[in-house]
């Protein structure tokens, strides 16, 4: 990657930060209520597959989301993992707030 393309890529990543934080909050709020597959979260949030799965993957790496061990059938007929909040993920929520404290 050239210096110029790296600079453009880094700038695009920085500019997407508000959108990423918003999606992260929305995914965490959904998982606070119940476990969901990526496919179901895509439907509920009207968000692209790549955005939802990538954001959820980062939440797993951050220790805020984990697999339930259960599978559910998706719109395409495939079986997919259900995801839920970890205890650390649950601690992000204040009783009076719909969305968690994330940054």
Protein Blocks (a to p, Z undefined) as FASTA:
>chain_A
ZZklmmmmmmmmmmmmmmmmmmmmmmmmmmmmpccdfklmmmmnopafklmmmmmmmmmm
nopaccehiacddfkopacddddddfklmmmpcfkbfbdcdZZ
